Amino acid sequence: MHKVIILGSGNIGFALALFLAKSNSYDVTLLARKAKTLKKIQKDLNITVLKKDLEDKKSYENLLENYDTVISALPYYLNIFIAKLALKANINYFDFTEDVKTTEAVKEIAKKAKKNQVFIPQCGLAPGLISILAYSLYQQFDEVYSIKMRVGALPLNPSNKILYNLTWSTDGLINEYCNECFAIKDSKLVSIQALEGLEKFSLNGLEYEAFNTSGGLGTLCETLENKVKELNYKTIRYKGHKALMDFLINDLFLGKKERRKILKDILEYAVPTTKEDLVLIFCTVIGKKDSILQVKTDVRKIYNETFYSHKLSALQITTALSLCTVLDLYVNNKLKKSSFVKQEDINLEDFLSNRFAQKFLKKD
């Protein structure tokens, strides 16, 4: 049985452990700092749990020995350290990071990987699943002009002025809204500003807006530079959200690195979390097939749901099950065994037919 160690027992780490454990195909160990949390998880999931201070690098000594795969569900700034430990321990490495610099560092680490050892970052929703969907649409054309990727994790019933509730890592959210963004314009890689590029659209009678955010493209810019004329990624929110976040981040300068802790404190103090959410995925590709200009669109909605008596948010479901799917494809020899695997290297048909993906990916 494939032995997996999961670092972090937050919303995503817990959901990941739940799905892998209930599959009866993986020997799962979960690490966290709080004994009370681990005790409850052990009772619910009947898996091995370990109490460690995951911010203390000394606690990782010899930790990864005797495992096949390590999955980091930790903050992005710890992932480079974990990837180096995985390389040393000669085990596989997976993460959910949206941070561009972290992924670049993991790619460099992967160059030293042993035979059949893989490093697969960005295994969540965006980057992750959206990259697989977009690249699959791209492959259906002879010539591609435009790829537009839009993803949003949205509360079902927003009741505040920013029309948003926290559904995942606040650090990750701030990174998306503040860090440098990339796109392809006129077939060339360009840097663009987060929170810019506002657009509005309607879907099933509801009004949304979308704007530039960092990290969602994953490695697609690198893969498709000089192959498409336009490629961009934007985050979907309810209409009116962007203006208020722009005020906090740019007008009050809370997006500056030295002031982001203030922004995090404000968001976590004033904006409630929710598991009553939905994930909206919207990908459109325009190009030519057999000399005819065509458009192909993939639209999906995923709602929060109860699995194994545990209510999970839509974001937990999509993020955790996406990684479970990629891991399962690797274990069952459905992925190429190169050292560094991009999300767009993953075949969409293999992904959709996997037992984990079938739990949540229903076309809307």
C-alpha positions as CSV (number, residue, x, y, z in Angstrom):
1,M,0.0,0.0,0.0
2,H,1.3,3.4,-1.0
3,K,2.4,5.3,2.1
4,V,1.5,9.0,2.2
5,I,2.4,11.6,4.8
6,I,0.3,14.8,4.8
7,L,1.8,17.9,6.4
8,G,-0.9,20.1,7.8
9,S,-4.4,19.4,9.1
10,G,-6.3,22.5,8.0
11,N,-9.4,22.4,5.8
12,I,-7.5,21.0,2.8
13,G,-5.2,18.7,4.7
14,F,-8.2,17.2,6.5
15,A,-10.2,16.7,3.4
16,L,-7.2,15.1,1.6
17,A,-6.7,12.7,4.5
18,L,-10.4,11.8,4.5
19,F,-10.6,10.9,0.8
20,L,-7.3,9.0,0.8
21,A,-8.1,7.1,3.9
22,K,-11.7,6.2,2.8
23,S,-10.4,4.9,-0.5
24,N,-8.7,2.0,1.3
25,S,-5.8,2.2,-1.1
26,Y,-3.4,4.5,0.9
27,D,-1.6,4.2,4.2
28,V,-2.1,7.8,5.5
29,T,-0.2,9.7,8.2
30,L,-1.3,13.2,9.1
31,L,0.8,15.8,10.9
32,A,-0.4,18.9,12.8
33,R,0.5,21.1,15.8
34,K,-2.7,20.7,18.0
35,A,-3.1,17.5,20.0
36,K,-6.9,18.1,20.3
37,T,-7.3,18.4,16.5
38,L,-5.2,15.3,15.9
39,K,-7.2,13.3,18.5
40,K,-10.5,14.1,16.8
41,I,-9.0,13.3,13.3
42,Q,-7.7,10.0,14.5
43,K,-11.1,9.1,15.9
44,D,-12.9,10.1,12.8
45,L,-10.6,8.7,10.2
46,N,-8.7,5.9,12.0
47,I,-5.3,7.0,10.5
48,T,-1.9,7.6,12.0
49,V,-1.4,11.1,13.4
50,L,1.7,12.8,14.6
51,K,2.0,16.0,16.7
52,K,4.7,18.3,15.4
53,D,5.4,22.0,15.3
54,L,5.4,22.4,11.5
55,E,6.9,25.9,11.7
56,D,9.9,24.5,13.5
57,K,12.3,23.1,10.9
58,K,14.1,21.0,13.5
59,S,10.9,18.9,13.9
60,Y,11.4,17.5,10.4
61,E,14.6,15.5,11.2
62,N,14.2,12.0,9.7
63,L,10.5,12.7,9.4
64,L,10.0,11.6,5.8
65,E,11.8,8.3,6.0
66,N,9.8,5.2,5.1
67,Y,7.2,7.0,3.1
68,D,6.5,7.0,-0.6
69,T,5.0,10.4,-0.9
70,V,4.9,13.7,1.0
71,I,2.0,16.1,0.5
72,S,2.4,19.6,1.7
73,A,-0.8,21.3,2.8
74,L,1.3,24.0,4.6
75,P,1.7,27.7,3.9
76,Y,3.5,28.3,0.6
77,Y,6.7,29.7,2.3
78,L,7.4,26.2,3.8
79,N,7.1,24.3,0.6
80,I,10.7,24.8,-0.7
81,F,12.1,23.4,2.5
82,I,9.7,20.4,2.3
83,A,10.7,19.8,-1.4
84,K,14.4,19.7,-0.4
85,L,13.6,17.2,2.3
86,A,11.7,15.1,-0.2
87,L,14.6,15.1,-2.5
88,K,16.9,14.0,0.3
89,A,14.6,11.2,1.4
90,N,14.0,10.1,-2.2
91,I,10.3,10.3,-2.0
92,N,7.6,12.0,-4.2
93,Y,6.5,15.5,-3.5
94,F,3.1,17.1,-4.1
95,D,1.7,20.5,-3.0
96,F,-1.2,23.0,-3.7
97,T,0.8,26.2,-4.0
98,E,-0.2,29.1,-6.2
99,D,3.0,31.0,-5.4
100,V,5.0,31.4,-8.7
101,K,8.5,31.7,-7.1
102,T,7.9,28.6,-4.9
103,T,7.0,26.6,-8.0
104,E,10.1,27.8,-9.8
105,A,12.2,26.7,-6.9
106,V,10.6,23.3,-6.8
107,K,11.3,22.9,-10.5
108,E,15.0,23.5,-9.8
109,I,15.0,21.0,-6.9
110,A,13.3,18.4,-9.2
111,K,16.3,18.5,-11.6
112,K,18.2,16.5,-9.0
113,A,15.4,13.9,-8.6
114,K,16.2,10.2,-8.5
115,K,14.7,7.8,-11.1
116,N,10.9,7.5,-10.8
117,Q,10.9,10.3,-8.1
118,V,8.4,13.0,-9.1
119,F,7.8,16.6,-8.0
120,I,4.2,17.7,-8.8
121,P,3.3,21.2,-7.4
122,Q,0.1,23.2,-8.0
123,C,-2.2,20.2,-7.7
124,G,-5.3,22.1,-6.5
125,L,-8.0,24.0,-8.3
126,A,-6.2,27.0,-9.8
127,P,-3.5,26.3,-10.6
128,G,-4.3,22.6,-11.1
129,L,-7.6,21.5,-12.5
130,I,-8.1,24.6,-14.5
131,S,-4.7,24.1,-16.2
132,I,-5.7,20.6,-17.2
133,L,-9.0,21.7,-18.6
134,A,-7.5,24.7,-20.5
135,Y,-4.7,22.7,-22.1
136,S,-7.1,19.9,-23.2
137,L,-9.3,22.5,-25.0
138,Y,-6.1,24.0,-26.6
139,Q,-5.2,20.6,-28.0
140,Q,-8.5,20.4,-29.9
141,F,-7.5,23.3,-32.3
142,D,-5.1,23.6,-35.2
143,E,-4.4,27.2,-34.3
144,V,-5.3,29.0,-31.0
145,Y,-5.9,32.7,-30.7
146,S,-7.2,33.1,-27.1
147,I,-7.4,31.2,-23.9
148,K,-9.4,32.7,-21.0
149,M,-9.4,30.9,-17.7
150,R,-11.8,32.1,-15.0
151,V,-12.2,30.5,-11.5
152,G,-14.0,31.6,-8.4
153,A,-14.7,30.1,-4.9
154,L,-17.8,32.0,-3.9
155,P,-20.1,32.0,-0.8
156,L,-23.6,30.9,-1.6
157,N,-25.2,33.6,0.6
158,P,-22.8,36.6,1.0
159,S,-24.1,39.1,3.6
160,N,-21.3,41.7,3.8
161,K,-20.4,44.6,1.6
162,I,-17.4,42.8,0.0
163,L,-19.8,39.9,-1.0
164,Y,-17.2,37.4,0.2
165,N,-16.4,34.9,2.9
166,L,-13.1,33.3,3.6
167,T,-13.0,29.8,2.2
168,W,-9.3,29.0,2.2
169,S,-5.8,30.2,3.3
170,T,-5.8,34.0,4.0
171,D,-2.1,34.1,3.1
172,G,-2.9,32.5,-0.3
173,L,-5.8,34.9,-0.9
174,I,-3.5,37.9,-0.2
175,N,-0.8,36.5,-2.5
176,E,-3.4,36.2,-5.3
177,Y,-4.6,39.8,-4.8
178,C,-1.1,41.4,-4.3
179,N,1.6,39.5,-6.2
180,E,2.7,39.9,-9.8
181,C,0.5,38.3,-12.4
182,F,1.5,36.9,-15.8
183,A,-0.2,36.5,-19.1
184,I,0.5,36.0,-22.8
185,K,-0.3,39.0,-25.0
186,D,0.6,39.0,-28.7
187,S,2.2,35.6,-28.2
188,K,4.7,37.0,-25.6
189,L,4.9,36.5,-21.9
190,V,4.0,39.8,-20.1
191,S,3.7,40.9,-16.5
192,I,0.4,42.5,-15.5
193,Q,-1.0,44.0,-12.3
194,A,-3.3,42.2,-9.9
195,L,-6.8,43.6,-9.4
196,E,-6.6,45.1,-12.9
197,G,-8.4,43.9,-16.1
198,L,-11.9,44.1,-14.6
199,E,-14.6,42.4,-16.7
200,K,-18.2,41.7,-16.0
201,F,-20.4,38.8,-17.2
202,S,-23.6,37.0,-16.5
203,L,-24.1,33.3,-16.0
204,N,-27.4,31.6,-15.4
205,G,-29.0,35.0,-14.5
206,L,-26.3,36.0,-12.0
207,E,-23.9,38.9,-12.4
208,Y,-20.2,38.3,-11.8
209,E,-16.9,40.2,-12.2
210,A,-13.5,38.9,-12.8
211,F,-10.0,40.5,-12.5
212,N,-6.3,39.6,-12.7
213,T,-4.9,37.6,-9.8
214,S,-1.5,35.9,-9.3
215,G,-0.6,32.3,-9.7
216,G,-3.7,30.7,-11.3
217,L,-2.0,30.0,-14.6
218,G,0.6,27.8,-13.1
219,T,3.1,26.8,-15.7
220,L,0.9,27.4,-18.7
221,C,2.6,30.7,-19.7
222,E,5.9,28.8,-20.0
223,T,4.3,26.0,-21.9
224,L,2.3,28.1,-24.4
225,E,4.4,31.2,-25.0
226,N,4.7,31.7,-28.8
227,K,2.0,29.1,-29.3
228,V,-1.1,31.2,-28.5
229,K,-1.8,34.9,-29.1
230,E,-3.6,35.5,-25.8
231,L,-3.7,33.7,-22.5
232,N,-4.9,35.0,-19.2
233,Y,-6.4,34.0,-15.8
234,K,-8.8,35.9,-13.7
235,T,-10.6,35.3,-10.4
236,I,-14.4,35.4,-10.3
237,R,-16.2,37.3,-7.6
238,Y,-19.7,38.8,-7.2
239,K,-20.1,42.2,-8.7
240,G,-18.6,45.0,-6.5
241,H,-16.0,43.0,-4.6
242,K,-13.0,44.2,-6.5
243,A,-13.5,47.9,-5.8
244,L,-13.5,47.4,-2.0
245,M,-10.4,45.1,-2.1
246,D,-8.7,47.6,-4.3
247,F,-9.3,50.3,-1.7
248,L,-7.7,48.1,1.1
249,I,-4.8,46.9,-0.9
250,N,-3.8,49.9,-3.0
251,D,-5.4,53.0,-1.5
252,L,-4.5,52.0,2.1
253,F,-1.2,50.4,0.9
254,L,-2.0,47.1,2.8
255,G,-0.7,45.2,-0.2
256,K,2.9,46.2,0.6
257,K,4.8,43.2,2.0
258,E,5.6,44.9,5.3
259,R,1.8,45.7,5.8
260,R,0.2,42.4,4.7
261,K,0.0,41.2,8.2
262,I,-2.3,44.1,8.9
263,L,-4.5,43.1,6.0
264,K,-4.5,39.4,7.2
265,D,-5.6,40.5,10.7
266,I,-8.4,42.7,9.2
267,L,-9.7,39.9,7.0
268,E,-9.6,37.2,9.6
269,Y,-11.1,39.4,12.3
270,A,-13.9,40.8,10.2
271,V,-14.7,38.3,7.4
272,P,-16.3,35.1,8.6
273,T,-15.4,31.7,7.1
274,T,-18.0,29.5,5.4
275,K,-18.4,26.0,4.1
276,E,-21.6,27.0,2.3
277,D,-19.9,27.9,-1.0
278,L,-19.7,27.0,-4.6
279,V,-16.8,26.8,-7.1
280,L,-17.3,28.2,-10.5
281,I,-14.9,27.1,-13.4
282,F,-15.1,28.9,-16.7
283,C,-12.7,28.3,-19.5
284,T,-13.0,29.6,-23.1
285,V,-10.7,28.9,-26.1
286,I,-11.0,30.6,-29.5
287,G,-9.1,29.3,-32.5
288,K,-9.2,27.6,-35.9
289,K,-10.0,23.9,-36.6
290,D,-10.0,22.8,-40.2
291,S,-9.7,26.5,-41.2
292,I,-12.9,27.4,-39.4
293,L,-13.0,29.9,-36.5
294,Q,-14.5,28.2,-33.5
295,V,-15.0,28.7,-29.8
296,K,-15.0,25.9,-27.2
297,T,-16.2,26.5,-23.6
298,D,-16.0,24.4,-20.5
299,V,-18.2,25.6,-17.6
300,R,-18.6,23.7,-14.3
301,K,-20.1,24.4,-10.9
302,I,-19.2,22.4,-7.8
303,Y,-21.2,22.9,-4.6
304,N,-20.4,22.1,-1.0
305,E,-21.4,18.6,-0.1
306,T,-21.3,16.0,2.7
307,F,-18.8,13.1,2.3
308,Y,-18.5,10.3,4.8
309,S,-20.6,12.3,7.4
310,H,-18.3,15.4,7.0
311,K,-19.6,18.6,5.5
312,L,-17.0,19.9,3.1
313,S,-16.8,23.2,1.3
314,A,-16.8,23.2,-2.5
315,L,-13.2,24.5,-2.3
316,Q,-12.1,21.7,0.0
317,I,-13.7,19.2,-2.3
318,T,-12.2,20.5,-5.6
319,T,-8.8,21.1,-4.2
320,A,-8.3,17.9,-2.2
321,L,-9.9,15.6,-4.8
322,S,-7.8,17.2,-7.6
323,L,-4.6,16.3,-5.7
324,C,-6.0,12.8,-4.9
325,T,-6.7,12.3,-8.6
326,V,-3.2,13.3,-9.7
327,L,-1.6,11.1,-6.9
328,D,-3.8,8.2,-7.9
329,L,-2.9,8.6,-11.6
330,Y,0.8,8.5,-10.6
331,V,0.5,5.5,-8.4
332,N,-1.4,3.6,-11.1
333,N,1.2,4.5,-13.8
334,K,-1.0,7.0,-15.7
335,L,1.5,9.8,-15.5
336,K,4.9,10.2,-17.2
337,K,7.6,9.5,-14.7
338,S,9.7,12.6,-15.4
339,S,11.1,14.4,-12.4
340,F,9.0,17.6,-12.7
341,V,5.4,17.2,-13.8
342,K,3.3,20.1,-14.9
343,Q,-0.5,20.1,-14.5
344,E,-0.9,20.4,-18.3
345,D,1.1,17.2,-18.7
346,I,-1.9,15.3,-17.2
347,N,-4.4,13.9,-19.7
348,L,-7.9,15.2,-19.1
349,E,-9.6,11.9,-20.0
350,D,-7.5,10.0,-17.5
351,F,-8.2,12.7,-14.9
352,L,-12.0,12.7,-15.5
353,S,-12.2,8.9,-15.5
354,N,-10.3,8.6,-12.2
355,R,-12.4,7.4,-9.2
356,F,-11.6,10.6,-7.1
357,A,-12.4,13.1,-9.9
358,Q,-15.7,11.3,-10.5
359,K,-16.8,12.2,-7.0
360,F,-17.1,15.9,-7.9
361,L,-16.6,16.8,-11.5
362,K,-20.1,17.0,-13.0
363,K,-20.6,19.2,-16.1
364,D,-23.0,22.0,-15.3
